[in-house]
Amino acid sequence: MCRSTNMGVLRVGNTRVMLDSVVAAFEQGHSPETIQQQFPDLSLEEVYGATTDYLAHYDEVQTYLQRQEALWKTLQAEAEARSSPVVKRLRALKASDVSGAS
């Protein structure tokens, strides 16, 4: 039910919905029907298939999710380091507003 992209991202069926999103909703206690409503590109069968794959391959999926989280943190840090002068200025203004409000 899941496929891997050339970037190593697991997607559900032939959609662009990431397995990460379905797993997060499932772990929050949402029913497959609710998850399908949240991601209308998925059929109910695809949601059940994704959650079944997740449960059947729990350790592998957890490893994948940890790898995705580490990648996200790396990309976020790189983006912050390359921030444009405008973004840096906005962040500084926001920080001064927060510290001035105390």
One Martini backbone bead per residue (centre of mass of N, CA, C, O) as a GRO file, in nm:
protein
  102
    1MET     BB    1   0.051   0.066  -0.013
    2CYS     BB    2   0.341   0.166  -0.012
    3ARG     BB    3   0.572   0.418  -0.130
    4SER     BB    4   0.885   0.510  -0.260
    5THR     BB    5   1.073   0.762  -0.314
    6ASN     BB    6   1.370   0.904  -0.426
    7MET     BB    7   1.383   1.038  -0.115
    8GLY     BB    8   1.242   0.817   0.095
    9VAL     BB    9   0.940   0.863   0.086
   10LEU     BB   10   0.638   0.767   0.224
   11ARG     BB   11   0.357   0.671   0.034
   12VAL     BB   12   0.015   0.653  -0.027
   13GLY     BB   13  -0.008   0.498  -0.278
   14ASN     BB   14  -0.079   0.739  -0.549
   15THR     BB   15  -0.010   0.958  -0.354
   16ARG     BB   16   0.111   1.246  -0.150
   17VAL     BB   17   0.065   1.098   0.104
   18MET     BB   18   0.208   1.057   0.399
   19LEU     BB   19   0.264   0.822   0.630
   20ASP     BB   20   0.315   1.011   0.867
   21SER     BB   21   0.024   1.131   0.875
   22VAL     BB   22  -0.131   0.870   0.929
   23VAL     BB   23   0.019   0.786   1.184
   24ALA     BB   24  -0.039   1.035   1.354
   25ALA     BB   25  -0.347   1.003   1.353
   26PHE     BB   26  -0.353   0.716   1.469
   27GLU     BB   27  -0.193   0.788   1.738
   28GLN     BB   28  -0.433   1.000   1.816
   29GLY     BB   29  -0.708   0.808   1.759
   30HIS     BB   30  -0.798   0.794   1.482
   31SER     BB   31  -0.999   0.694   1.254
   32PRO     BB   32  -1.010   0.588   0.939
   33GLU     BB   33  -1.246   0.775   0.862
   34THR     BB   34  -1.113   1.038   0.961
   35ILE     BB   35  -0.857   1.019   0.792
   36GLN     BB   36  -1.005   1.023   0.520
   37GLN     BB   37  -1.121   1.309   0.565
   38GLN     BB   38  -0.837   1.450   0.591
   39PHE     BB   39  -0.765   1.256   0.320
   40PRO     BB   40  -0.936   1.253   0.027
   41ASP     BB   41  -0.724   1.097  -0.161
   42LEU     BB   42  -0.806   0.869   0.020
   43SER     BB   43  -0.902   0.568   0.075
   44LEU     BB   44  -1.014   0.354   0.302
   45GLU     BB   45  -0.833   0.124   0.210
   46GLU     BB   46  -0.563   0.286   0.232
   47VAL     BB   47  -0.578   0.340   0.532
   48TYR     BB   48  -0.590   0.049   0.627
   49GLY     BB   49  -0.327  -0.035   0.484
   50ALA     BB   50  -0.136   0.162   0.629
   51THR     BB   51  -0.199   0.066   0.921
   52THR     BB   52  -0.121  -0.226   0.873
   53ASP     BB   53   0.169  -0.177   0.789
   54TYR     BB   54   0.252  -0.036   1.045
   55LEU     BB   55   0.191  -0.275   1.241
   56ALA     BB   56   0.361  -0.498   1.082
   57HIS     BB   57   0.616  -0.257   1.067
   58TYR     BB   58   0.691  -0.092   1.321
   59ASP     BB   59   1.004  -0.070   1.343
   60GLU     BB   60   1.054   0.038   1.057
   61VAL     BB   61   0.875   0.291   1.083
   62GLN     BB   62   1.022   0.417   1.324
   63THR     BB   63   1.289   0.451   1.177
   64TYR     BB   64   1.179   0.631   0.956
   65LEU     BB   65   1.068   0.859   1.142
   66GLN     BB   66   1.342   0.929   1.270
   67ARG     BB   67   1.480   1.005   1.003
   68GLN     BB   68   1.281   1.232   0.927
   69GLU     BB   69   1.329   1.407   1.180
   70ALA     BB   70   1.632   1.451   1.134
   71LEU     BB   71   1.606   1.581   0.857
   72TRP     BB   72   1.428   1.818   0.940
   73LYS     BB   73   1.630   1.946   1.140
   74THR     BB   74   1.854   1.992   0.933
   75LEU     BB   75   1.691   2.167   0.731
   76GLN     BB   76   1.612   2.384   0.934
   77ALA     BB   77   1.900   2.475   1.010
   78GLU     BB   78   1.986   2.552   0.724
   79ALA     BB   79   1.766   2.765   0.675
   80GLU     BB   80   1.844   2.949   0.914
   81ALA     BB   81   2.140   3.001   0.814
   82ARG     BB   82   2.013   3.116   0.519
   83SER     BB   83   1.882   3.359   0.586
   84SER     BB   84   1.755   3.633   0.515
   85PRO     BB   85   1.768   3.956   0.615
   86VAL     BB   86   1.463   3.979   0.656
   87VAL     BB   87   1.423   3.737   0.841
   88LYS     BB   88   1.622   3.824   1.059
   89ARG     BB   89   1.475   4.087   1.128
   90LEU     BB   90   1.202   3.964   1.209
   91ARG     BB   91   1.313   3.789   1.438
   92ALA     BB   92   1.428   4.024   1.604
   93LEU     BB   93   1.160   4.173   1.642
   94LYS     BB   94   1.014   3.944   1.782
   95ALA     BB   95   1.211   3.913   2.020
   96SER     BB   96   1.174   4.208   2.124
   97ASP     BB   97   0.870   4.183   2.179
   98VAL     BB   98   0.884   3.955   2.384
   99SER     BB   99   1.087   4.092   2.585
  100GLY     BB  100   0.909   4.361   2.617
  101ALA     BB  101   0.644   4.210   2.742
  102SER     BB  102   0.770   4.121   3.036
   0.00000   0.00000   0.00000
